């Protein structure tokens, strides 16, 4: 992660790369934007997460720049349990925000992991390139805009009122913020 070696496990079912809270906090000391208080659905239910954009993550020489990673205290307990089971401290898990850039093959008999980068770019988009701001659904006001995103580029700022998203009223049950 950003040129420093860390130990991760791969989770092909995770939509995002997850880091230990201490690692995300350490990376954020450079002043990058961290969006906190977001709701995320996990196996155990709904949890509150913080997300930030990483400069780079490299596995086996395959680098992905600008991917989104999150932290979640509930996740840390599971990570501790897996770390204890395998006898090695894990700093996080590699999920979809990294893996979406590759055709991934896991060869269990030969204990190898293959990453083949898509020639035309990732077949799925980075949701945070599209969204990049949080809204209080009661007040309909923007609470935070992630720096360096399209939302900032378009001039959205904290305190702006959002009435609808993609043509759907923000108080509609169809809009999940």
N, C-alpha and C positions, 0 to 999 in steps of 0.2 A: 504494500500500500504506500504509494508516493515514495518509492525507493527504499522502504524499510521492510525487512522480512518479518512476516507474521504467519501464524499457523491458523488455517481455516479448514472447515469442512464444506463440502459441496452439497447443496440442497436444491435439486432440480424442481421441487415443488414450491419453493419460496419465490415470491415475485420480486423481492428486493434483496440486496446484499445487507447483512446485519453485522454490526460491530458491537463490541463491548462498549458500554457507556464511557469508560475511562479513555478508550482509544479515540472515540469520536470527539470527546472533550479536548483531548490533546491536539488532535488535528485542527480543531476549530480555534485554537489559540492564535492562528495566523489571521484571524478576523473574518474568515469566510462566513457567509450567512448560514444559520441553523434555524430551521423552522420547527418549533416545538408545539406540543399539545394537539397533534394530529391523531385522529382515531384510526385504528387499523384492526382488521379482522384477522385473528389467528386461530389456531386449533382450539385453544382454551376459551375463546370468546373475544370480546373487544378490549383493546388496550390502547394506551396513549403512547405515541412515539415522537421522536425528534428525527428530522432528516437533514442531510447536508450533501452537497455535491463534492465528490472526491476528485482530486487532480488526476490521479491515475491508479489503476490496479493492474498488476502484471502477474500472469500465471504461465510458467513454462515459456516465457518470452512473448506471450500474447498479451499486449497491453490494450486496455480500454481507458480512454480519458473521459473525465467529466461525468462519471456514473453517479447515481444517487445511492446513498447508503443510509441506514437508520440504526437507531439504538432503542432498546426497550428493556426495562428492568426485569420483566417477567421472562424474557428470552434468556437473560443471564443465568437464571436458575437451571434451565434446561442445558445451557452450554456448560455449566459447571458439572452437571451430572454426566454428560458425554465425555468431558475432559477427564473426569475421574475414571470412567469406564475404560478409556483407551490409554490412560497413563500419560497424557500430554495435554498441556493447557492450550485451549483453542481461543483465538481472539475474535472469532466471528464465523459467519457462514457466507459462502458465495452463493448468491441467488440470481434471479432473473435479470436484475439490472446489469449484471456482467454477462451471464450466460446467453442472453438474447442475441448477442453479437455473433454467436457461433452455432454451427451444427455440432452438437455434443454427442460423443459416443463413450460409453464406459464399458471397458472390456474386463469384466470381473475375473475370469480365469487367469488372465495375464496381468491383473492388477494395474491396468493402464487407463488413462483418461485422455481422450483426444478432443482437441478443439480445432475446428476448421472454420475460419472466418468466412462469412457470407460475402460473395463477390459484389453484390449490389447493396450492401449495408444490411442492418438488422431488419428482419421482416415485421417487427413490432416497434411501435414508437415509445419513446420515453415520456410517460405521462406527466412528469414534472416539467418538461419543455412546454407542454400545453397549459398546465394549470399555474403552478408557481406562485400562488397566493392563497391565503386562508381567509375565510369569511365567517363572521359570527352570524349564524342563521337566524338568531332572534333579532338582532339590530340591523342585519343585512349590510354591515360595514366591514370593509377589508381590515383585517387585523395585522397582516404581515404580507410583504411582497419580497420574494427572493431576488437578491441582487444578481444582475447578469442574465436574467431570463427575459422571455418575450413579454411577460406581464409588465416588467419594469420598462422595457423598451417601448411598449405601447403607452406608457405614462400612468399606469395604475399606481396609486399610492395609498398608504395607510389612511383610513377614514373615508375613502371613497365608498359610495353606496352601490351595491350590486343588486339589481332587480331580477335579472334572469341569466341563465347559463344555457348557451346553445338554444335559445328560444323558449326555454322552460322556466317558469317563475321559480325563484329561489325557495319559496315556501311550499312548493309542490313536493309531494312524496316521491316524485321521479328524480329529483335532484338530490344527490348524496354529496355532502360537502365534508 
